[in-house]
Amino acid sequence: MLDSFVSIFLALWHQDFVALQNPESMVMIYVCLTFVIWLESAFLPAAPLPCDSVVILAGTLGAMGVIDFKTIVVLLILAAAIGSWFAYLQGRWLDHLPRVKGWVHKVPAHRMQTVDNLLNRHGVIALFVARFIPVVRSLLPLMMGLRVKNQSRFFRFAGLSAAAWVVLLTGIGYTLTLLPENIARITTMVLMIAPFATLGLAIVSVATGSVIRRYKKAPPLPAVE
């Protein structure tokens, strides 16, 4: 079974439609797609997995009749939502560790209050946007677990953001089958690269801002007479 799972995972990774169209692989495709989305949503170390392109590919496979479109949409929504809930619960668990509590307590109270206000006011939008950014997808629910104590509210909005993410990307994958092959290939490549480009831009922006702030805080050099 493990060999079958690995072979399907590699076929999904390389978008090998010949291997994926094998009728005997249908059940394992459901298992593999669902597991990958759950894993990447739940655990930060799994963030490098290309889940945006995997969800788009699931929509394409559904349009091709390799798997049932409605079934995979429901499975992926459940996997993404449950994964976010796991990440949130990890944050709640980490909040009880003395070392983590020490880190949190070192942050000025007014700064933490600002964070709490942002999460409470814009939590829904933040969860939705984070769904399209690798790493942040699993990091934000974990951070919300540290700060947001209203579990039922988080679970509800995590489910809504997961549903919107899955429906949008599987819909794109479904639509790609209606386009000419060369245009569909280029569109798929752009959609695969876009999340990583967004993450890279965010990292560069944060790093640049940090360097600028340090430069401004640096004491001026003494004048040489």
C-alpha positions as CSV (number, residue, x, y, z in Angstrom):
1,M,0.0,0.0,0.0
2,L,2.9,2.4,0.8
3,D,4.4,1.8,-2.6
4,S,1.1,2.6,-4.3
5,F,0.7,5.8,-2.2
6,V,4.3,6.9,-3.1
7,S,3.7,6.2,-6.8
8,I,0.5,8.2,-6.9
9,F,2.1,11.0,-5.0
10,L,4.9,11.2,-7.5
11,A,2.4,11.0,-10.3
12,L,0.5,14.0,-8.8
13,W,3.8,15.9,-8.2
14,H,4.9,15.4,-11.9
15,Q,1.3,15.7,-13.2
16,D,1.6,12.3,-14.9
17,F,-1.9,12.0,-16.3
18,V,-1.1,8.7,-17.9
19,A,-0.4,7.1,-14.5
20,L,-3.3,8.9,-12.8
21,Q,-5.9,7.7,-15.4
22,N,-5.4,4.1,-14.3
23,P,-8.8,3.0,-12.9
24,E,-7.2,0.9,-10.2
25,S,-5.5,4.1,-8.8
26,M,-8.8,6.0,-8.2
27,V,-9.1,5.2,-4.5
28,M,-5.5,5.9,-3.8
29,I,-5.8,9.3,-5.6
30,Y,-8.5,10.2,-3.2
31,V,-6.4,9.1,-0.2
32,C,-3.3,10.8,-1.4
33,L,-4.9,14.2,-2.3
34,T,-6.8,14.3,1.0
35,F,-3.7,13.4,3.1
36,V,-1.4,15.9,1.4
37,I,-3.9,18.8,1.9
38,W,-4.5,17.8,5.5
39,L,-0.7,17.4,6.2
40,E,0.3,20.8,4.7
41,S,-2.6,22.6,6.5
42,A,-1.8,21.0,9.9
43,F,1.9,21.0,10.3
44,L,4.4,23.8,9.5
45,P,7.3,21.5,8.4
46,A,5.0,20.3,5.6
47,A,4.6,23.8,4.2
48,P,6.9,23.2,1.1
49,L,4.3,20.8,-0.4
50,P,2.7,22.4,-3.5
51,C,-0.8,22.2,-2.3
52,D,-2.2,25.0,-4.5
53,S,-1.2,23.2,-7.6
54,V,-2.4,19.9,-6.1
55,V,-5.9,21.3,-5.5
56,I,-6.0,22.7,-9.1
57,L,-4.9,19.3,-10.4
58,A,-7.7,17.7,-8.4
59,G,-10.2,19.9,-10.2
60,T,-8.6,18.9,-13.6
61,L,-8.8,15.2,-12.7
62,G,-12.5,15.7,-11.7
63,A,-13.2,17.4,-15.0
64,M,-11.5,14.5,-16.9
65,G,-13.6,11.9,-15.1
66,V,-10.6,10.3,-13.4
67,I,-12.2,11.0,-10.0
68,D,-15.6,12.4,-9.0
69,F,-15.5,16.2,-8.9
70,K,-18.0,16.7,-6.1
71,T,-16.5,14.0,-3.9
72,I,-13.0,15.4,-4.1
73,V,-14.2,18.9,-3.4
74,V,-15.9,17.7,-0.2
75,L,-12.9,15.6,0.9
76,L,-10.4,18.5,0.3
77,I,-12.6,21.0,2.2
78,L,-12.7,18.6,5.2
79,A,-9.0,18.0,4.9
80,A,-8.1,21.7,4.8
81,A,-10.5,22.6,7.6
82,I,-9.4,19.8,9.9
83,G,-5.8,20.6,9.1
84,S,-6.3,24.2,10.2
85,W,-8.0,23.0,13.4
86,F,-5.0,20.8,14.2
87,A,-2.6,23.8,13.7
88,Y,-4.8,25.9,15.9
89,L,-4.8,23.2,18.6
90,Q,-1.0,23.0,18.4
91,G,-0.9,26.8,19.2
92,R,-3.2,26.2,22.2
93,W,-0.8,23.4,23.4
94,L,2.3,25.5,22.8
95,D,0.8,28.3,24.9
96,H,1.0,26.1,27.9
97,L,4.8,25.5,27.6
98,P,6.8,27.7,30.0
99,R,9.4,28.7,27.3
100,V,6.7,29.8,24.9
101,K,4.9,31.7,27.6
102,G,8.2,33.4,28.4
103,W,8.5,34.6,24.8
104,V,5.0,35.9,24.8
105,H,5.4,37.7,28.1
106,K,8.4,39.6,26.8
107,V,6.3,41.3,24.1
108,P,5.0,44.7,25.3
109,A,1.3,44.5,26.4
110,H,0.2,47.2,24.0
111,R,1.7,45.2,21.1
112,M,-0.1,42.0,22.1
113,Q,-3.3,44.0,22.4
114,T,-2.8,45.2,18.8
115,V,-2.3,41.7,17.6
116,D,-5.4,40.5,19.5
117,N,-7.5,43.3,18.0
118,L,-6.3,42.5,14.4
119,L,-7.0,38.8,14.8
120,N,-10.4,39.4,16.2
121,R,-11.4,42.0,13.7
122,H,-9.8,40.6,10.6
123,G,-9.5,37.0,11.4
124,V,-11.8,35.8,8.6
125,I,-10.0,37.8,5.9
126,A,-6.6,36.8,7.3
127,L,-7.5,33.1,7.2
128,F,-8.8,33.4,3.6
129,V,-5.7,35.3,2.4
130,A,-3.4,33.0,4.2
131,R,-4.9,30.0,2.4
132,F,-3.2,31.2,-0.8
133,I,0.3,31.8,0.7
134,P,2.6,28.8,1.4
135,V,3.9,28.5,5.0
136,V,1.5,31.2,6.2
137,R,-1.4,28.7,5.5
138,S,-0.3,26.6,8.5
139,L,1.5,29.3,10.5
140,L,-1.4,31.7,11.0
141,P,-3.8,29.1,12.6
142,L,-0.9,28.1,14.9
143,M,-0.4,31.8,15.9
144,M,-4.2,32.2,16.3
145,G,-4.1,29.3,18.7
146,L,-1.7,31.2,20.9
147,R,-3.8,34.3,21.0
148,V,-7.5,33.6,20.0
149,K,-9.4,31.8,22.7
150,N,-12.8,31.7,21.0
151,Q,-12.5,28.2,19.5
152,S,-15.9,27.9,18.0
153,R,-15.5,31.2,16.1
154,F,-12.1,30.0,14.7
155,F,-13.4,26.6,13.7
156,R,-16.3,28.2,11.8
157,F,-14.2,30.7,9.9
158,A,-11.5,28.1,9.2
159,G,-14.1,25.9,7.6
160,L,-15.4,28.8,5.5
161,S,-12.0,29.8,4.3
162,A,-11.1,26.2,3.5
163,A,-14.3,25.9,1.5
164,A,-13.6,29.1,-0.5
165,W,-10.0,28.1,-1.2
166,V,-10.9,24.6,-2.4
167,V,-13.9,25.6,-4.5
168,L,-12.0,28.4,-6.2
169,L,-8.9,26.3,-7.0
170,T,-10.8,23.2,-8.1
171,G,-13.0,25.4,-10.2
172,I,-9.9,26.8,-11.9
173,G,-8.6,23.3,-12.5
174,Y,-11.9,22.3,-14.0
175,T,-11.9,25.3,-16.3
176,L,-8.4,24.5,-17.5
177,T,-9.7,21.5,-19.3
178,L,-11.8,23.8,-21.5
179,L,-8.8,25.8,-22.7
180,P,-6.4,25.0,-25.5
181,E,-3.6,22.7,-24.3
182,N,-0.8,25.3,-24.7
183,I,-2.7,28.0,-22.9
184,A,-3.8,25.6,-20.1
185,R,-0.1,24.6,-19.6
186,I,1.1,28.2,-19.3
187,T,-1.8,29.0,-17.0
188,T,-1.0,26.0,-14.7
189,M,2.7,27.1,-14.5
190,V,1.7,30.6,-13.5
191,L,-0.7,29.4,-10.9
192,M,1.9,27.1,-9.4
193,I,4.6,29.8,-9.3
194,A,2.3,32.6,-8.0
195,P,2.0,31.5,-4.3
196,F,5.8,31.1,-4.0
197,A,6.4,34.4,-5.7
198,T,4.0,36.1,-3.2
199,L,5.8,34.4,-0.3
200,G,9.2,35.5,-1.6
201,L,8.0,39.1,-2.0
202,A,6.7,39.1,1.5
203,I,10.0,37.8,2.9
204,V,12.0,40.3,1.0
205,S,9.7,43.1,2.2
206,V,10.1,42.1,5.8
207,A,13.8,41.7,5.5
208,T,14.2,45.1,3.8
209,G,12.0,46.8,6.5
210,S,14.1,45.2,9.2
211,V,17.4,46.4,7.7
212,I,16.0,49.9,7.3
213,R,14.8,50.1,10.9
214,R,18.2,48.9,12.2
215,Y,20.0,51.4,10.0
216,K,17.8,54.3,11.4
217,K,18.4,53.2,15.0
218,A,22.2,52.9,14.6
219,P,24.0,55.7,16.4
220,P,25.7,58.3,14.1
221,L,29.4,58.0,13.6
222,P,31.5,60.5,15.6
223,A,32.8,63.5,13.6
224,V,36.4,63.3,12.7
225,E,38.3,66.5,13.4
